[in-house]
Amino acid sequence: MLAARALAESADRVVVVERDTLPAGPAPRKGLPQARHAHMLWSGGVRAVEELLPGITDALTAAGGRRHPFTTGVVALSAQGWFRRWPESHHVILAGRDLLDATIRATVLADERIDLLDGTEALGLTGTDAAVTGVRIRTRDGAERTLAAGLVVDATGRGSRAPRWLADLGLPAPQVREVDPGLVYASRLFLAPEAARDGFPVVNLQLDPHGDGPGRSGFLLPIEDGRWIVTLQGTRGGEPGAANEDFIPFARDRLRHPLLGELLERAEPLSDVSVTRSTLNRRHFYERMPAWPENFAVLGDALAVFNPVYGHGLSVAAQSAVRLRAVIRRHGWGTPGLARRVQRAVARPVRAAWDLALGQDVFHPGATASGPTVRDRLVSAYVGRLMYTATGNGRIARRVTDVTSLERGAHVLLTPSVLVAAAVGPLQPPLAGPPLTAEERKAAGLV
């Protein structure tokens, strides 16, 4: 939807080909099974969506979503200890994925230049290895036809068939890298205690990728209608199960701190447990291909997927859509080499999120065939030192969040002042326990 909006100002007509039959409002659909798990839109992504859809933050909050302050509204245990809750420097949008999608979809499709063909499957590209001319589609009645286009954008998600489509045109396979941490996700919806339904913090109990044995973690996001969506994770040998009766005991007894389980014991379950094993990182390096056809681009999860624990997929997709629009604005519709310029541009936000994900995930047993490289170990050691420093230094916590929010590049972590701060370490002593306020503990029923 964001790609369609990005194209609308330059094209006479934009057609969205969608395999699902889309619901009228926020409701589950077959093609989005990951919606049953926790999602958030980092402020770097929020800014990108606002560029394309001015006022969307207000629309999301009016629909029930939350603008949540970071790090003020976060109770987080890292591998290096508890983080303090510093004054707001960044934010996230918290909402169920169905609500997020429905709100953005309604805003985009209100544009008369954008048409929707839902219940329609894209079968392949038409054209040659030099230029794509359109896409073959199958409509809901089973009829097949060709949809001619001056530009085809593949935003079909992690199930993208772009490598095969390009091969059918006679182009070589792209370089692909996968890092699979072996995480299993189990998620469940809860109704928060009545006093904790407004303004309750995000709770994030992180795993230690360098610890002994399987890594286990979990996080709680307050979303619309007074609900909490809670996702538990475990690496190989420490996976959460699908049984409802095992969810709270896992959260209470198997994580590095019992806080999450204690909170859930006082909440009301609203759904069964949903489980997914689709947590690997995969990146297609289309920008490195020796030849690239005119009139074709790939972005979003079709270009790269990330371990969902970092919450970067939505933000990277939004930033890629902004870059798609910017390249067309700069060079003009139909300019020779435009598609290759687009492909190189959308790789930039992917690169930042990819480096963040791999910095931790390569250390899980079996994540890669060869294990972490020397560079991986050096980067991880420095990032670990920064995270330790951030537990007791608000300025460094802000710099780290600049990067994790995708608002700034990793270069901000290499300035002389940050290097010196990392060498000095935290300026305040470590916290002995979770930094919940007395009011929050009372609201959640912990006292």
DAPE-V739306 format. One record per residue. N is the residue number from 1. SS is DSSP state (hx for helix, st for strand, lp for the rest). PSI is psi in whole degrees, -180 to 180 (NA if undefined). Layout:
n/ss/psi
N/SS/PSI
N/SS/PSI
//
This chain:
n/ss/psi
1/lp/-40
2/hx/-36
3/hx/-41
4/hx/-43
5/hx/-38
6/hx/-33
7/hx/-21
8/hx/-32
9/lp/-16
10/lp/-23
11/lp/152
12/lp/-34
13/lp/135
14/st/128
15/st/123
16/st/118
17/st/114
18/st/124
19/lp/-38
20/lp/156
21/lp/112
22/lp/138
23/lp/162
24/lp/-27
25/lp/-160
26/lp/99
27/lp/155
28/lp/153
29/lp/155
30/lp/-40
31/lp/6
32/lp/59
33/hx/-26
34/hx/-7
35/hx/-16
36/hx/-2
37/lp/170
38/lp/140
39/lp/151
40/st/154
41/st/108
42/st/159
43/hx/-30
44/hx/-37
45/hx/-38
46/hx/-45
47/hx/-38
48/hx/-44
49/hx/-39
50/hx/-34
51/hx/-37
52/hx/-35
53/lp/79
54/lp/133
55/lp/3
56/hx/-31
57/hx/-44
58/hx/-39
59/hx/-41
60/hx/-43
61/hx/-34
62/hx/-30
63/lp/-7
64/lp/-11
65/lp/167
66/st/134
67/st/113
68/st/130
69/st/139
70/st/137
71/lp/9
72/lp/-42
73/lp/32
74/st/131
75/st/108
76/st/135
77/st/114
78/st/177
79/lp/-20
80/lp/-2
81/st/-178
82/st/136
83/lp/146
84/lp/160
85/lp/89
86/lp/163
87/lp/151
88/lp/130
89/lp/-23
90/st/179
91/st/168
92/st/159
93/st/124
94/st/124
95/lp/154
96/lp/147
97/hx/-35
98/hx/-41
99/hx/-43
100/hx/-49
101/hx/-45
102/hx/-39
103/hx/-46
104/hx/-42
105/hx/-46
106/hx/-38
107/hx/-44
108/hx/-47
109/hx/-9
110/lp/-14
111/lp/120
112/lp/-15
113/lp/-8
114/st/124
115/st/151
116/st/127
117/st/88
118/st/169
119/lp/26
120/lp/134
121/st/135
122/st/126
123/st/-27
124/st/174
125/st/153
126/st/155
127/st/-152
128/lp/-179
129/lp/-11
130/lp/-32
131/st/134
132/st/137
133/st/-10
134/st/-164
135/st/139
136/st/134
137/st/158
138/st/120
139/lp/174
140/lp/-21
141/lp/5
142/lp/-5
143/lp/142
144/st/141
145/st/172
146/st/133
147/st/107
148/st/146
149/lp/146
150/lp/-17
151/lp/131
152/st/125
153/st/122
154/st/107
155/lp/42
156/lp/1
157/lp/-167
158/lp/-17
159/lp/15
160/lp/139
161/lp/22
162/hx/-41
163/hx/-41
164/hx/-40
165/hx/-42
166/hx/-39
167/hx/-38
168/hx/-25
169/lp/-4
170/lp/13
171/lp/154
172/lp/163
173/lp/143
174/lp/157
175/lp/136
176/st/140
177/st/137
178/st/138
179/st/113
180/lp/104
181/lp/-7
182/lp/19
183/lp/139
184/st/136
185/st/139
186/st/127
187/st/153
188/st/145
189/st/141
190/st/151
191/st/121
192/lp/153
193/lp/145
194/hx/-41
195/hx/-12
196/hx/20
197/lp/-3
198/lp/118
199/lp/12
200/lp/145
201/lp/158
202/st/140
203/st/126
204/st/108
205/st/103
206/lp/156
207/lp/167
208/lp/106
209/lp/-15
210/lp/4
211/lp/170
212/lp/137
213/lp/-175
214/lp/148
215/lp/137
216/st/141
217/st/173
218/st/154
219/st/153
220/st/127
221/st/125
222/st/123
223/lp/-163
224/hx/159
225/hx/31
226/hx/21
227/st/156
228/st/133
229/st/128
230/st/129
231/st/128
232/st/146
233/st/151
234/st/142
235/lp/-179
236/lp/124
237/lp/-10
238/lp/29
239/lp/142
240/lp/153
241/lp/-180
242/lp/-5
243/lp/134
244/hx/-40
245/hx/-14
246/hx/-9
247/hx/-55
248/hx/-42
249/hx/-38
250/hx/-46
251/hx/-34
252/hx/-40
253/hx/-17
254/lp/-13
255/lp/176
256/lp/-11
257/lp/145
258/lp/2
259/hx/-47
260/hx/-45
261/hx/-38
262/hx/-39
263/hx/-42
264/hx/-27
265/lp/-20
266/lp/8
267/lp/164
268/st/119
269/st/137
270/lp/-10
271/lp/167
272/lp/170
273/lp/134
274/st/135
275/st/141
276/st/148
277/lp/10
278/lp/73
279/lp/10
280/lp/159
281/st/128
282/st/131
283/st/129
284/st/125
285/lp/63
286/hx/-30
287/hx/-14
288/hx/-3
289/lp/140
290/lp/-26
291/lp/143
292/lp/131
293/lp/148
294/st/153
295/lp/26
296/st/138
297/st/152
298/st/132
299/lp/176
300/hx/-151
301/hx/-20
302/hx/-24
303/lp/-45
304/st/139
305/st/148
306/lp/152
307/lp/122
308/hx/-14
309/hx/-24
310/hx/-12
311/lp/29
312/lp/-15
313/hx/-48
314/hx/-42
315/hx/-41
316/hx/-42
317/hx/-42
318/hx/-44
319/hx/-35
320/hx/-39
321/hx/-39
322/hx/-42
323/hx/-35
324/hx/-49
325/hx/-41
326/hx/-40
327/hx/-43
328/hx/-40
329/hx/-42
330/hx/-42
331/hx/-19
332/lp/142
333/lp/133
334/lp/3
335/lp/135
336/lp/135
337/lp/5
338/hx/-44
339/hx/-40
340/hx/-38
341/hx/-41
342/hx/-47
343/hx/-38
344/hx/-35
345/hx/-43
346/hx/-13
347/hx/-20
348/hx/-51
349/hx/-29
350/hx/-43
351/hx/-42
352/hx/-48
353/hx/-35
354/hx/-46
355/hx/-38
356/hx/-44
357/hx/-47
358/hx/-26
359/hx/-26
360/hx/-42
361/hx/-26
362/lp/-15
363/lp/-8
364/lp/137
365/lp/130
366/lp/3
367/lp/-37
368/lp/161
369/lp/-33
370/lp/-6
371/lp/179
372/lp/145
373/lp/174
374/hx/-42
375/hx/-43
376/hx/-43
377/hx/-40
378/hx/-46
379/hx/-44
380/hx/-40
381/hx/-41
382/hx/-43
383/hx/-40
384/hx/-41
385/hx/-40
386/hx/-44
387/hx/-39
388/hx/-45
389/hx/-38
390/hx/-21
391/lp/-22
392/lp/23
393/lp/106
394/hx/-33
395/hx/-41
396/hx/-35
397/hx/-38
398/hx/-42
399/hx/-43
400/hx/-42
401/hx/-27
402/hx/-40
403/hx/-47
404/hx/-26
405/lp/-6
406/lp/27
407/lp/-29
408/lp/160
409/lp/169
410/hx/-14
411/hx/-25
412/hx/-15
413/hx/1
414/hx/13
415/lp/156
416/hx/-41
417/hx/-35
418/hx/-40
419/hx/-42
420/hx/-44
421/hx/-41
422/hx/-38
423/hx/-38
424/hx/-41
425/lp/-173
426/lp/145
427/lp/-12
428/lp/154
429/lp/159
430/lp/150
431/lp/143
432/lp/-18
433/lp/-177
434/lp/135
435/lp/55
436/lp/142
437/lp/164
438/hx/-37
439/hx/-39
440/hx/-41
441/hx/-42
442/hx/-43
443/hx/-35
444/lp/-3
445/lp/23
446/lp/-10
447/lp/NA
//
